[in-house]
């Protein structure tokens, strides 16, 4: 998606499949939350994020959202150490002026996001900006 397309879709998710996707993220995250700790070598992309300055982290995380966003306030929630989601990193980021998101990043650097409000409502106790 080009930056122009992102700006036209600012503030909204790509479509109805978001709800199904949110459920999948919650299922994966829920099965391994107890095993999450600090970032490790199982996710090289996450390791790169950890070495960036705050502004750089926020910008890279915002690139995973699929909506136009100037990322601010990046927060590392954790990385899973075992199970089906081993090596998946979880971050929270806020878009300047609108919206906060949880981003799941695979060891290959692919990201997927869910709105923090959706996560709180259907996340079985999980919330953005909380380490696990």
C-alpha positions as CSV (number, residue, x, y, z in Angstrom):
1,X,0.0,0.0,0.0
2,X,1.4,3.4,-1.0
3,X,1.6,6.3,1.4
4,X,-1.1,8.0,-0.6
5,X,-3.4,5.0,-0.1
6,X,-2.5,4.9,3.6
7,X,-3.5,8.6,4.0
8,X,-6.9,7.9,2.4
9,X,-7.5,5.1,4.8
10,X,-6.3,6.9,7.9
11,X,-8.0,5.8,11.1
12,X,-9.6,2.6,9.8
13,X,-8.6,-1.0,9.5
14,X,-8.4,-2.8,6.1
15,X,-11.8,-4.6,6.5
16,X,-14.0,-7.1,8.2
17,X,-11.3,-9.8,8.3
18,X,-9.7,-7.7,11.1
19,X,-12.0,-9.3,13.7
20,X,-11.0,-12.8,12.6
21,X,-7.4,-11.8,12.5
22,X,-7.7,-10.3,16.0
23,X,-9.0,-13.6,17.3
24,X,-6.1,-15.4,15.7
25,X,-3.6,-13.1,17.4
26,X,-5.3,-13.4,20.7
27,X,-5.3,-17.2,20.4
28,X,-1.6,-17.3,19.6
29,X,-0.6,-14.7,22.2
30,X,-2.9,-16.4,24.8
31,X,-1.3,-19.8,24.4
32,X,2.2,-18.5,25.2
33,X,1.8,-15.4,27.4
34,X,3.1,-17.2,30.4
35,X,6.3,-18.1,28.5
36,X,7.1,-14.5,27.3
37,X,10.1,-12.7,28.6
38,X,12.7,-10.3,27.2
39,X,13.7,-10.3,23.5
40,X,16.2,-12.8,22.5
41,X,18.0,-14.2,19.4
42,X,14.9,-16.0,18.2
43,X,13.7,-12.8,16.5
44,X,16.4,-10.9,14.7
45,X,14.0,-8.2,13.4
46,X,13.0,-7.5,17.0
47,X,16.6,-7.3,18.1
48,X,17.1,-4.6,15.4
49,X,14.1,-2.7,16.8
50,X,15.6,-2.9,20.3
51,X,18.7,-1.2,19.1
52,X,17.0,1.7,17.4
53,X,16.3,5.1,19.1
54,X,12.7,5.6,20.2
55,X,11.7,7.6,17.1
56,X,13.1,4.9,14.8
57,X,11.2,2.1,16.6
58,X,8.0,4.0,16.4
59,X,8.4,4.6,12.7
60,X,9.2,1.0,11.9
61,X,6.3,-0.3,14.0
62,X,3.9,2.2,12.3
63,X,4.9,0.7,8.9
64,X,3.2,-2.6,10.0
65,X,-0.2,-1.0,10.6
66,X,-1.7,-0.7,7.1
67,X,-3.1,2.7,8.0
68,X,-1.4,6.1,7.8
69,X,0.4,6.6,11.1
70,X,3.1,8.7,12.7
71,X,4.1,6.3,15.4
72,X,4.8,7.6,18.9
73,X,5.3,5.9,22.3
74,X,6.6,2.4,21.2
75,X,6.4,-0.1,24.1
76,X,7.9,-3.6,24.1
77,X,5.4,-6.0,25.6
78,X,7.4,-9.2,25.3
79,X,8.5,-12.1,23.1
80,X,7.3,-15.7,23.3
81,X,9.9,-18.3,24.2
82,X,8.0,-21.5,23.4
83,X,5.0,-23.0,21.7
84,X,3.4,-22.2,18.3
85,X,4.4,-18.6,18.5
86,X,8.0,-19.0,19.6
87,X,10.0,-16.0,18.8
88,X,7.0,-13.7,18.1
89,X,7.5,-10.2,19.5
90,X,4.7,-8.0,20.7
91,X,4.8,-4.2,20.8
92,X,2.4,-1.4,21.4
93,X,2.5,1.9,19.5
94,X,0.3,4.9,19.4
95,X,-0.4,7.0,16.2
96,X,0.0,10.7,16.7
97,X,-3.6,12.1,17.0
98,X,-5.5,8.8,16.7
99,X,-5.4,5.2,17.7
100,X,-3.2,2.7,19.5
101,X,-2.3,-0.7,18.3
102,X,-0.6,-4.0,19.4
103,X,1.7,-5.3,16.8
104,X,2.8,-8.9,16.5
105,X,6.1,-9.4,14.7
106,X,7.2,-12.8,13.5
107,X,10.9,-13.9,13.5
108,X,10.9,-13.2,9.7
109,X,9.9,-9.5,10.4
110,X,6.3,-9.8,9.2
111,X,3.9,-7.7,11.3
112,X,0.2,-7.8,12.0
113,X,-1.7,-5.3,14.1
114,X,-4.9,-5.2,16.2
115,X,-6.4,-2.0,17.6
116,X,-5.8,-1.7,21.4
117,X,-9.5,-1.2,22.1
118,X,-10.3,-4.4,20.3
119,X,-7.6,-6.2,22.2
120,X,-8.9,-5.0,25.5
121,X,-12.5,-5.9,24.7
122,X,-11.8,-9.4,23.4
123,X,-8.3,-10.1,24.7
124,X,-9.2,-12.1,27.8
125,X,-7.3,-9.8,30.1
126,X,-4.5,-8.7,27.7
127,X,-4.0,-5.1,27.0
128,X,-1.6,-2.8,25.1
129,X,1.2,-1.2,27.0
130,X,1.5,-4.0,29.5
131,X,4.5,-6.3,29.6
132,X,3.9,-10.0,29.9
